[in-house]
């Protein structure tokens, strides 16, 4: 069975639930640390692709080199909010949140958007500033992304359009690859924080929970990526599957 945004969301929810229900007194901070490291690594990989191509590391390049894209007819709905001079995007429907809610897991995943998205941008360029004044996961009717310092004019719009035309879907990874990256990076961070024994046991419980939501095939797929260098853009292959 192919990985989609649904499996991706369920994997994160499995990490979040197992971490927050663990006996660790600082479980919330552990979840934030795991989420932060994963987001930062994704942003670093995007930046490396942009830098190899000589396309810079500003917000225009960040938007062009995004490594995921909603599939056609997915549960994601977004619109650009006309707030001049700051580029602002409002997400009114989120397939990840809908998946969490379907499985009764939404309360465990509140930190995802706030922590992951900011870390993604920081991994791309530490000088960029993204703010999320509200998110669906924390009870708002929409998620709002404010790209501080980014305003569009004819020149910048043309540059973004040209970059997107040049790249097509070449920088977009499959949900399977992104999920495998999440599993490996968040698992490594758990072991770093908790130690090999406790961390490894918690990672096993994450896989068990994920398998109960999906299937053993998805678990085997995640494990098949062991040893993958997810930050090596020359060896990893982006493959857009809309």
N, C-alpha and C positions, 0 to 999 in steps of 0.2 A: 504493500500500500504506500503510495507516494506521500511524502511530507507536505503539508500545507501550513497556512498560518494557524490553523487549529492545533496541529501537533506542536508547533513552536510555542504557542500560548500555554498548552498543557504541560510542556516540559518546564517552562518557567514557573508555572503554578505548583508543580511538583517540588521544585527546589524551595519555593517560598513557603509552602505548607510544612514541609519536613523540617526546614530550618526554624521556623517560628514555633513549631510544636516541640522542638527539642528542649532538653533541659538546660541549655546554655542560657545564663543570665543576660547575656548581651546578644541574644538571637537577632534582634532587629538590626543592630549594627553589623552583624555578620552578613545578613541578607543584603544590606546596602553595600557592603564591601564587595561581595560577589558580583552584584549587579553593576557596580561601578567599574570593576576590572573588565568585565565582559564588554561593556559599552565603550570603554577607553580603547580596548584592543580593536574593536570594529572600526572606530574612528581612525586609529593609527594605520590600519590596512587601507582605508580609503585615502588617507593622506599620502601614503607611499605610492599608490597608483597615480595620484595627481602629480606628485613630484617627479616620478619617473617620466611622465609625459610633458613635464615643464608647464603645467597648468596652474601652478600656485596653490595657496592654501587659505584663501579667503572664503567668505560665505558663498560666493558664486560657485567656486570650485566644489565646496561642500555639497551644495544642492545637485550639481551635475554628477558628482561621483558617488551619490547615494548607492548603497549596496543591496537595497531591497526595493521591491515594487509590488503594490497590491495587484492580485490577479484580476482579470476581467470579472465583473459581477461579484466581487468580494464584498465583505461587510464594511469596508472603509469608505467614508464619505468626508471630503475635505473641501474647503473653499478659502481663497485668499481674502482676508478682511481688509477693506480699504482704510487702513490707519496710516496716514502719511506723517512722518517720513519713514517709519519703521515697518519692515516687511513682517506681516503677521498672518499666520495660518490657523484656521479653526477646524478641528476634527469633530464632526457631529455624530459620527457612528464609527465604532471600532470593533473589528472582528475579534481581536484579542480579548477585549472586555466582555463581549457577548459570549465567547467561549468560556471564560472564567465563570460568568454568571450561570451559564447552562449547567455547569458542574458544581455550582455552589462554592466556588473557590475565589470569588472576587475580593473578599476581605483580606486575603493573604497577599494580594498582588498590588496593593495601593502604591508601593514605592517604585514600581517599574518605570512609569513614564517620567516622574520627577528625577530619578537617579540615572536611569539609563540614557535618556535623551541628552541631558547635560553632559554626561560622561562621553557620549559619542562625539559631541562637538568639541569637547576638551581634547579628546584623543586626536582629532583632526588638526586642531590648532588651539593651544592654550590661551591665545589672546581673543578668541571669539567668545561671544556672550549670548547664550540662549536662555530665555526665561519661560517658564510655564506657570502663569498666574493661576490657572485652574485646570483640573483634569477630570475626566469622567470617573476615574477610579476613586477619587476622593469626594465624589458626590455631586459634581457639577454636571450640567447637561452637555458639556462639550470639553474638549481639550484645546487650549490655546497656546500656540507656539509664537513667541516674540523674538525675532532675530535682531537683537540690538546692534545698531551700526550698519544694518543693511537696508538700503533704500534703492528702489529701481528707477532708472531713467532709460532712455532709448538705447544708450551705449551698453549699459549693463544687461539689459534684456536681450540685446543682440548677442552679447558674449555668452550668456547662459544658453540661449537657443543654439548657438553654434557648437558649444561644448556638448549639449545633449544630442544634437544631430551626429556629431563625430563619434560619440561613445555608444549611442544606441542602447542596447542592453548588455554591453560587454563588461560592465562592472557590477552587474546584479547577480547575486548568488541565489542558488536554490534554497528553499526552506529547509531542506535536508542538511545542506552544508552549514547554514546559519545555526540550526539546532545542534549539530555536532560540535560546532565551535562553542556554543553556550554550555553544553554538557561538559566539555573538556576544561574550559576556562573556569567556570563556576565550581566545578569539582576540584580543580587544582587549588583554588582559593580557599575552599573549605578545609582541605587538608593542610594548607599552609597555616591557617588560623587555629584549627582545632588539633592538629597533630595527625599523624598517619592513621593511628587506630580509630579514634573517634571520627575523624573526617571521612575515612574510607567507609565506615559503617553508615554514616549519614548519606553518603553518595549512593550506597547500595539501596537504602530506603527510598531515595529519590527515584531510582530506576524502577523499583517495585511499584511505587505509586504511579509513575508514568505508564508502566506496562498495564496496570489495572484500568487506566483511562483509555489506552490505545490498544496495542497488541504486542506480543513477543517479537514480531517482525520489526517494529519500530525500535525496540530496545536493541535488537541485534544490529540494526543499521547504525545506531549511535556508537555502539562498541566497535564497529568496523573501522572507525576513524581514529582509533588509538595510534598515537605516534605522529599524527598529522601536525605540521607546522602551519597554523592558521594565519600567521603573520607574514609568511613568505609569498608575496604576490607573484613572484616569477614561477613558482611551482603550483600554486593554487589556481584553479580555473573557474572564473565566474560563469555561471550558466543560467540565463534568465528563462524561467518556465512560468509563463503567465497563465 
